[in-house]
Amino acid sequence: MKKKQFIASILLAMKIIVVQFTIAVTFAFSVYAKKSEAQGILDKPVTLTVDKITVFKFISLMQQQTGVKFLYSPSAIDGNKKISFSGDNKKISEALCEVMKPLDIRYKVVDDQILLYPEETSLNPLPDNRTVNVAADHYVGGTVVNEKGEPQAGVSVTIKGSSLGVSTNEKGYFRINVKDDNATLIISYVGYKSQEFKVGNKTDFVLKLEPSTDQLNDVVVVGYGTQKRKDLTGSVATVSVADAKKNPTYDVAKMLQGQVAGVTVHGSGEPGGYVSIKVRGISNFGNNSPLFVIDGVPIDAPFDFSPEDIESISVLKDASAGAIYGSRAATGVVIITTKKGKAGLPKITINGYAGIQQVPKKISVLDRVGYQKVVNAATTNAGLSLVPANDPSNPNFVSNINTDWQDAALKRGSIQNYNAGISGGSDALNYNVSLGYFDQTGYQVGPQAYKRYSLNTSLQGKKGRFSYGAKVAYMYSKKGNYAGTANHAVFGGTVTSMLTAIPTMPVYDSTKEGGYGGTDQTIHRAISANVVGLNSIVDDWSERNRVLLNGWAEFEIVKNLKYKINASFDRTDYKNYHYEPSFNMGFYYINTQYYYMEGFGQPNKQLVENTLTYNITEGKHQADFLAGYTFEKQNSPWQTGTSRDNGSMQFPSFSNAAASANTISEGRATYVTTGLLGRINYNYDQRYLLTVNFRRDGSSKFSPAKRYGNYVGVAGAWNISNEKFITLPSAISSMKLRGGWGTLGNQLNLTEYQWQPFINTASNYNFSNTYAHGATTVSVADPNLHWESSTTSDVALDMGFMKEKLNLTVEYFDKKASDILTDLPLPYSVGSVPNTIRTNAATVENKGIELTLGYRKTEGRFTYNVSANFSTLKNKVLKLGGTNNPIYGSGSKTEVGRSVGELYGYQTEGIFQSADQVAGHAFQSVQTSPGDVIFKAQNGKNNDHTYTLTDANDRTYLGNTIPKYNYGFTFNAAYSDFDLSLFIQGSGGNKVFNGVYQALMTGQYGNQHTDELNFWTPTNTNTKVPRPIINDPNGNNRFSDLFVENGSYVRLQNVQIGYNIPASSVLIRKHVFNKLRLYVAGENVLTVSKYKGYDPDFISDGLFNRGFDYGSFPNPKTFMFGIQAAF
Amino acid sequence: MKKIFLKYGIAICSIITLASCDKQLNQVNPNTQTSASFWKTQDDALAGTNACYQTFIEDGGYMRFSPILLNVQGDDIKSNSPWTAISNAARFQLGTADNSGYGWTFDEFYQGISRCNQVIQNVPGISMDNTLKNRLVGEAYFLRGLYYFHLVNMFGSVPLPTTPAKTMPQSTVAQGWAQVKADFKAAIPLLPTTYANPDKGRATKGAAMAYLGKAYLFNGNFDSASAQFKSVIDLNVYSLMANYADNFSENTENNAESVFELQFSLTAGGTDLQWQGVPSSTWGFYSARAITFGAPNFGWTDVQPTATALAEYRQEKTKDGKIDPRCLATIFYNDTVDTHLATTPMYQTTFQVAYASSPAYMKDTYCKKYENWQGSKPNEYDWKSGINERLMRYSDVMLMYAECQNELGNASECAKYIQLVRNRANLPDRQSEFAGYSKTQMRDQIGH
């Protein structure tokens, strides 16, 4: 009994080996590569004397004695034949020859095992339980080529209706014994169609592979398992990893931009900068990033890992698909698998690209003359004396400095990425090791850059009823940050500051401490940051060291019942460093004290998952069961030291500081989540599919009474094309209707221990310069905090046309997030700090339609495919908690019945042309004069001068910041050895607030946009630009529709042209390379948009302030060259 | 057999891990104790009371915005600050869209009140030294009264919570003043008259009486006010400092003239300024008043005295014909023409040298009080000043007492106390002249 099982599992293993893996392992490997190794096994000595025993017995005795494993199909070879043998210290090969040859059994070494097979099947048999029955010898041979005409190794060639099969060798050649002329050959290879050819009287064939257009049988990675696309009931999108990887980025999230319907991504051009990613809109008021699961391990900060290692990406968009991740999936799930080794000779791959990056456009700002003209007008209008630096009659007049700050502060950045990998192994243990290096330098002057070194090692294998695997990933990164100073705000960040820096300020000034130029309070009157100086002087960087260890083992308890344990440990050690010496960059930017800070943290996470799976097939019924228990514990300790004192440090180190200058603080936090999970997939006759998911999660972030949340997902699908009573037009090759409903939880927007009030032990005071310890409760807490939840309903139609050449998915979803954690404002009089209470209050709904379309075609040597996705999103706030008071941001308002964070400000009506007009309009300010902006009173009192405009009554909605639609379009084509790809993405239907433009149209002492030159004067009245006036008494620069712009854009994100060194080239023939591809690419090539700022794709992920461009680093234009090689 | 073992083994193991893992859902905050476990010991009571003082020295408190708001909304002060939170306050324009500055003040004072309420509610129940208990509760009453004094005075109709974490409706101004007076009255019997070091700077009986008097005065209850001021004077623990400028310097803090002052220090705490938010151990006890009010090239010059204020100070000379020393301690200006000084010392230079190249600055006037111009600092750009803010000085008490006496019709008593204060500035003795003033004349004189 035991033995039978053993053999059965071997058989299963062989099935997997042959059917799936041989295709990738080239014939070449099994032929010569193994010579030496094979010889070693075959040379092992055997001493055995037996009489009339069965072949099976003989094999098992040999196995016992030599330790060499034998593989065979009991039905393929006649193992019950009796044999006799006698040998002393004979080689295995000799023994096998002697015994097996007469029985027409041949042998060969596969890895470190000996495969026995009947002579007829030639090489690489496909073992099967069916009896081998060969009538006569009739060998045919041939070559299999791919669509480019190159010989393709590893293609499986089988005879229809029999179990016989071979695979092609490295020259694409095969030879097979067919029964007769009526036989049909079937060729199949991953990524290509399975094709049939009649043998006829031919003996030599050239068979051509055609790329597969059928995605229905593609295996899709879902939560805790895989499914075939045709069996899916939930909303699971797969990403074309090859297309996604064409975007040069360090962050997998950025790679997904425009790739999947319903996924929106915003990035910035800052090296190592933050990328925001959302699946189906905003479903909470905090962290809307989806859960990333890499190789079965939930991962925070996925940007630490090299995207090069990725093999597959699936996005679970709806609750029925995500419910298995329960409390983690409310914002969607991105499941990533990384490359795994495959049995065979070591395979080495090297990929790399290098490119240059620069800001795609320049913003038109004033030079010295224009600047002085505007500021002189502004001071004159305000009744002030001219600024000395701008007054030609003043000895301090500046005429010899005319800094173009964009020229001074921008440079050419670079991007480089290299990846080397080796993979191989045997079925018992295979490996994949890859090393990556990513390096991006910023395009703003300064040492800022992002560098990452990564190592990813994965091992996996199978022995008997055990499967096992392990993964070790290590990563080191260093990110240099742009100047943020501890002592002085850099208003609007370094991008806005670069633009508003005045042209009369020099970049360098050796007379000033630090050597950089600055403004003078008296001479310039302008507060102006020298970003070149600040970026260079302030040393600010962060470093991350991360280790991820993961191991899993699966044991098949009885047939089809498997227990799996998956454990992982993920630890990051980070360090944040900041040093700013004392410096003098004028006026506000005079720093008399150094500030030194080192912050450390060691967040770490332990995860243990136990799962049991069982599958059963009974006639037309097929069901999979999954049950599991997960445990996750996350610790987040941190420590920060700071030092601050007069002057600069001689050398930045705490040791060099006076004890009184140093402070230290630390914190620790732990949270635990446990989850019970279950899933049933039921399939009746490939027609009716049903999935039921369940998860019960517990979290330590809630009070014991509110600790657990239960989440259910139900989804069904109907494969209409498999239905007997429906005959579809022949053009429709597949059709599936599916729908689902489910609930999910979320706890990410809560920090540890938040449900209880705590004592603040730093409310200190002093008496007569003596420290007096103070402790008290300063913050109010809500003990009833509980899980945020979201409910999604989903209906979709998947269709395939023209034999799956054209695929279309149309999907509608309605996602309602409720109990959203919100910081509800508390009355100030409660005295809580912060003066808000975090509580479950709001409800928000997202609805949309998603379309995904794919088409592929091959014509001769020309193949191409097109894929497109389009999604709409409508966001609506249904509840805000308490009395549903609107939540105001700076220039935004979130109100029930509208979408989150709509722009909210004054509406303008042109410029006052006369004093009479001022007097006839609602009152704005005592100093309102002709040349000032007319703001509209919203309550019908626009023409009533006795009415005063107020923020509370006269601001209005100025536009929705959430794009109504997002889309992506990919075109890939190959002709002969050349390939071309284009990727276009965009979004539209949203308004954005151009904060940079607002900062450049102030009419104050800072530098201005060239538009400002057209300011109103009594003789220049036909203009929209108000008169500049210092202190802006009318508030012309206030938050108004003057700075609201259309945020729609369409971008040619990527163009790539590649060349494959042809198979006929010397390099490949001589085995220098297996594959060599060279390419050039352009990133962010062209953008069509009306937006006046640098880049309509900017980072703005504020809580209720969305769509605000306050100087996000524009995405650079990149030109790069790359190489992909395999050995 | 083996299979059964395996099956049950796995089942049992899962149940064990399940149960033990779910126990781990009880996580205890390792950083600090829960509020429920506080207010049990004498140390808790003391630390809880100390915390009541802290919000007074935050940004919205006297670190920066309280002195700004209390100063700029007068006709003797101007603000040309580029920061509208300051310059708009000086123009009596406060928008609701941006609550920078005044909003912080409002917010932080209520944080202080919440802490006082915790002490008043919890400390009486703690078993501890009774004398100390009374004093701590007294300090909390005094501080709550002082916070409410500021709130009612600055904002008018405000809510008046007297228990922690309570949402309250707005009260009337009269209810506000009633609460202020009730708190000071409750504090007076519980507080000591003086403290020994290191407790100098805590609330005293005299401080509570002086503020109770001031509350009466602000409501026109001259009788009651006068009585409180008189009892402060009769405590006989206060006297005027001989040198007027000692009231604004770091070296002469908690001096004989000081009735109540907020404690700033360069040395006792962490290195960060107390902006806003949840208090952190890195916070120091610095005042940012010096840099904010500081003269150009030494500070931000967000607040300046007006030329009128300077003219008022320059009206009357000392007995020996010199400029009033209070003028010299209060305002930086180009005073070479009317003093004995050839130049005005200003940090490590002089006024005349510092502004030699800017005639506009030479003509202007700048704040000198609470600036560190006498020490070794080159300017105020380090943001850090350790000068205590004297909220109530004995001279205030004397002058308020005099004002009450005038209102009550006791011109001679009024003149006596006014001259007592004038003597310190070495101004001519005009006691008998003042004694002959009518009530209105005297009001004008006090106004000057």
Interface residues (C-beta under 8 A of the other chain):
Chain A: S385 P388 N487 Q521 T522 I527 I557 V558 Y563 I590 N591 T592 Q593 V608 N610 L612 Y629 F631 K633 T642 S643 R644 D645 N646 S660 A661 N662 T663 S665 G667 R668 A669 T670 Y671 V672 T674 L676 G698 S699 S700 P704 R707 E752 Y753 Q756 P757 F758 I759 N760 T761 A762 S763 N764 Y765 N766 F767 S768 N769 T770 Y771 A772 H773 G774 A775 T776 T777 V778 S779 V780 L826 P827 Y828 S829 V830 G831 S832 V833 P834 N835 T950 D951 A952 N1031
Chain B: K3 L6 K7 I10 S14 T17 L18 C21 D22 Q24 L25 N26 Q27 N29 P30 N31 T32 Q33 T34 S35 A36 F38 D44 L46 A47 G48 N50 A51 C52 Y53 Q54 I57 P82 T84 S87 G95 T96 A97 G103 F106 D107 Y110 Q111 G112 I113 S114 R115 N117 Q118 V158 P159 P161 P164 A165 K166 T167 M168 Y195 N197 P198 D199 K200 G201 R202 E253 N254 Q263 S265 T267 A268 G269 G270 T271 D272 Q276 G277 V278 P279 S280 S281 T282 W283 F285 P296 N297 S357 S358 A360 Y361 P378 N379 Y381 D382 W383 G386
